[in-house]
Amino acid sequence: MYVRKVVRNLLIICYIQFFLCILFWIGVGTKVLGRVGWCDYAIMGAVLFCSGGLIIGIGLINRYYNVGIEETIKNLEELNTTLRTQRHDYINHMQIVYGLLELDEYQDAREYLEPVFVDIMKVSNALKTSKPALNALLQAKMETARRADIAMFLGVTSDLRNIKIEQWELCKVLANLIDNAITAVDQMEKEKTIHIEIGEDIRNYRFCVYNNGPVIPESQQDLIFKKGYSTKKDEGHGLGLMIINQILDSNNGTIELQSIEGKTSFTVFISKEDVS
């Protein structure tokens, strides 16, 4: 991966610079290098501090990038497993349907095929974009929703072929939005629904995730995009929407929130124009 090579090379340069600065400080401290002015000593101290900061910063970026790659690989593996399972089950389903037709049980054959068709179409809808990592993510989230007895509907009208944002960053954005939607409806007793819409117009790519969960009060709508804000008390929450904002800021994107009774929606717009 090109990004990984760049990060690794930057870390090597920073490590070399860091250790050279340490050696200089040790040398000055033991007077090996002779008499050095305090100004030069202070400058090298500043360089040492900056080198340490760069190492920490690049290390965090590398870790953040690796987490995104690991999540993408995991989702791809789950999608591959789903497709292999469907291929295996397809033969069994056809044998059963053929047997029912042979017995002239046409109504039973139709009733048997309906849930099979729905299951196949869910995977088919998740494979409509040209981004394998995103397809895998959508399939994984649909499976998560199914297990939680949440009705998730997916509408894709763009293959996203020319979108410029990195796949792993786009997956981060959508994963956080979908996870938030699942959390919002998870404890509801009534029917739980989530809709995901992916499309584009002449100016923007558009990603909308909406659910029928509780209304977000207007007094909280600005706060939820700030670091650490969360309606959950568990440690580790309150970063999802902040991460989304950071990614969108660097990719010429914006996010809008609307919340009324019966529908809370987060809509992401990513401009087709190059970031200036």
Secondary structure, DSSP 8 states (H G I E B T S, - for coil): -HHHHHHHHHHHHHHHHHHHHHHHHHHHHTTTT----HHHHHHHHHHHHHHHHHHHHHHHHHHHHHHHHHHHHHHHHHHHHHHHHHHHHHHHHHHHHHHHHHTT-HHHHHHHHHHHHHHHHHHHHHT-SS-HHHHHHHHHHHHHHHHTT-EEEEEE----TT--S-HHHHHHHHHHHHHHHHHHHHT-SS--EEEEEEEE-SSEEEEEEEESS----HHHHTGGGSTT--S--STT-S-HHHHHHHHHHTTTEEEEEEEETTEEEEEEEEESS---
